[in-house]
Amino acid sequence: MYTIDKNTAEALLLERPRYPFKQMDIGDSFFLDDFRLAESARISAINYVKRHELPWRFSLRKIDKGWRIFRVH
């Protein structure tokens, strides 16, 4: 018999980061302070648009202390 452990730290670490693309309107953005995470979000945005066949566009911009992902179209 197996025991199921709920909400373990290891299980939480296995979840992929979720980005708020679905909730974003044109002009909305979100901030990321790590370039590698920002680049990952940019690629995720591209894949999100392709997967859902949307006419949307996203842009990654460097700001003072990090990067912002904007929905531009």
Buried (B, 14 or more C-beta within 10 A) or exposed (E): EEEEEEEEEEEEEEEEEEBEBEEBEEEEBBEBEEEEBBEBBBEBBEEBBEEEEEEBEBEBEEEEEBBBBBBEE
